[in-house]
Amino acid sequence: MTEELFRQDAYLTTCDATVLAVNDDGSIILDRTIFYITGGGQPGDSGYLEKQDGSHIDIVTTRKDRKTGALLHLAQDGQDGKVNAGDKVTCHINWETRYKYMRHHTALHLLSVVVPFAVTGGQIGAVESRLDFNIPDPDFDKEGLTEKLMALINQDHAVTMRWITDEEMDAQPELVKTMAVQPPRGSGKVRLVAIGDVDLQPCGGTHVKQTSEIGSVAVTKIENKGKQNRRIRIRFVD
């Protein structure tokens, strides 16, 4: 089992780790990691592993093995065999990109407050992010949504996390805003992300500590993706 340090502290940019295994496809399993594993619409982190001799293994992304549940660090093509089980390494993530993901992810949580409808999908990016909503009869525009979203951001709410049991989660189904994706289970507990007193929902992604860190964002496009499906895109203004 890999210790997921990114769930405890999203601001960690480096950590020491030990290689547990290297698979036949070159993917690397560590005993602990700060690399966010692809999931929940958020891309996996990139970066590199630094060996004790100073050489680097570039990590292009991360994912979870569907069969075993192992957290896999995928090395860049041509770098297979540069690390072995038992090696001590230092993890370094691409912080500039990760921080953009954190800002966008937190902004999308607030967008789900501004647009209080069931979420049917979403994707987080470094430049643009989006949420899809099940909306029968939309009565809003980009400018109005941007104004409401920025009002919440500028209130500088604290973003905090806490854990509840699977049973407590089952007793509060109203916390789940997504129609197709359920919060990760299996460990016996589910992580909740709270934004001040305006939003509370289960989420395993990385977030900023204060909404003021998000900066200026704008709703750039509202798309019709079906009879009741509306896709809302946001971008950083700065």
N, C-alpha and C positions, 0 to 999 in steps of 0.2 A: 504494500500500500504506500502510495506517495503522499507525503504531507503537503497539503495545498496551502502554502503560505500566503498566496494572493487573496485567499478568502479572509484571512485574519488581518492583513494589512496591504491594501492595494497600492500603497506608496513605496513598497520595497522595490528597489531597482537591482539589487544584487543579493546573492546568498551563496553560501557554501553548500555543496551537496556531494553525495557519493553515487556513482553509477551502479545501479542494481543489475541491469541487463542491457544487452544490445541485441535486438532482434535481427532476423535474417534480412529484413528489408532496410536495415540500418537505423531504424527508429530506436531512440534511447529512453530508458526508464530510469528515473532518479529516485532517491529516497525522500527528497523534498524538492519543491520547486516554487518559483515565483512567476513562471510562465502560465498565463491564463490559458486554459484548455478550451478550444473552440466549442461554443454552445450557447443556446439562448439568444441567437442572433448576433452574438459578439464574436469576432474573429479571434483565433488563437494568436498569442504573442509571437513575435520574432525576436531575434537577438543572437547571442552566442554563448558557448560554454568555454571557459578559459581553463586549460590544463595547468598543472603545476610547473611545467616547463615553459609556460607563457604562450603556447600555441593555442589557436582557436578552432572550434567547431561551430560553424554558422548554423543556427536554427531558423528555418524558414517559417514554420508554423507548428502548432501542437494540436493533438486530437486525442479522443478517448477510444480505446479499442472496444468495439461493440461486444465482442465475445468475452473478453477477460475483464474489462473495466480499467485496464492499465492506462496510465497517462503517458502518451507517446510524444517525444520531442523529435521532430523530423529534421534531419540534417540536410544541408544543401547537397545536391547531386555532386558526386565525385569526392565526398569527404567521408565515405564509409570506411570503417576500420581504424579511424583516428583515435577512438576511445574504446576502452574495454571495461568489463565489469570489475568493480573494485577501485577504479580510478577516482581520485578526488578532483572535483572541478568547482569553479565559481561561475554561477549563472549571472548573465547580464541581459536584461531585456531592452528592447528598443523603447525607451521611456517616452520619447516625443510622440510616437504613434499611440502607445498605450494611454497616455494622458488624454489624447483626443478622444479615444474610445470611452474613457471614463466620463469625460464632460458630455459627450453625446448621449451615452447611456442614461445618465442622470436626467438630461434634458427630455429624453423620451418618456421617462417616468412622469415628469411634469406634464408632458403633452397628453398623457392618458388621463390626467386630471382635468385639463382644459377641454378635452374631448371625451366626455364620460360615457363611452360606448365600449362594447366588447372588442378586444383586440384579436384580429384574425391572423396577424403575422407581423414581422418586423425584421429589420437588418440595421446593424450598427456599422458605421464606417468612420474613417479618419476625416473625410471631407464632407460626406453627406450621409444622413441616416433617415430611416422612415419607419412609420407604423401604418398598418392596415387596420381599418375599423369596420365593424358591421353597423352601418348607419342607414336606416330606412329613408330618411328625408333630411339631408344636410341643409342647414340654414346658416352657414358661416362662410367667411372668406379668408384669404391668406393674411390680410392686414389685421383683421380682428383677432385671429388666432395668435399671430405674432405678438400683439399687444398684451393679450392675456398671459401668454407664456412668459414674456419678459417681466411682467408684473410679479409672477411667482419667483422667477430667478432673482430678481432684485430685492426680494424680501429676505434674502440670505438665510434660508432655512438650513439648519444642521441636518446632515445625512448620517444616520446611524443604523447599525445592524444588531439584530438579536436573533436567537434561535428558539424555535418551538418544536415540540414533538410531532411526529406524523399524525398522531391521534388528535392533537390540538389543531393541526392543519385541516384534518378531515371535518372537524366541528365548525370550521369557519370558511366554507367554500367561497363566500363572497369576496375573500381576499384575492382570489385568482382572477385576473383580468383577461387572461389569454384563453381563447376558445380551443385552440388546437394543441397548445403546449402546456403541460402540467409541470409544477415544480419538481425538481429532482428528489427522488425518494430512495429508500434502501438503506440509508445510514441510521435511520431512526429519528432524524431531526431535519428540519427545514429552516433555511435562513430567511428572515424577513428584513426588508430594507424600508426604513421609515424616513420620510422627508418632512421634517417638522411635524406639524399636525395636519398636513394636507394630503399625505399619501402614505399608504402602507401596503406592501405586496411582497410575495415571495420572489426572491431573485438570487441567483448565484453569481451574478456578474460583478464587475469592478465599478466603483463609483467615487466621485469626489466627496470631500468632507463637508463642504458648504456649497449651496447653490450659486453663490456669487462667483465661484471658480469656473462655472460653465461659460461665463462671458456672454457676449451678444450673439443671439441666434435669430434666424428668421424662418418662417414657413415659406418655402419657395415654390411649392407646387401641390395642388390637390387633384388627384387623378381618380377617374371612375374606372374601377376594376371589376365591376359586376353590378348586379341589380341592387345590392345593398353594401357593396364593398368599396370603401374610399381609401386611397393611399395618400398619406400626408408626408411630405418630405421636408426636412429641415437642414439648414447649413449654418456654419459659423459666419457671422457678418464680418468679423475681423480676420 
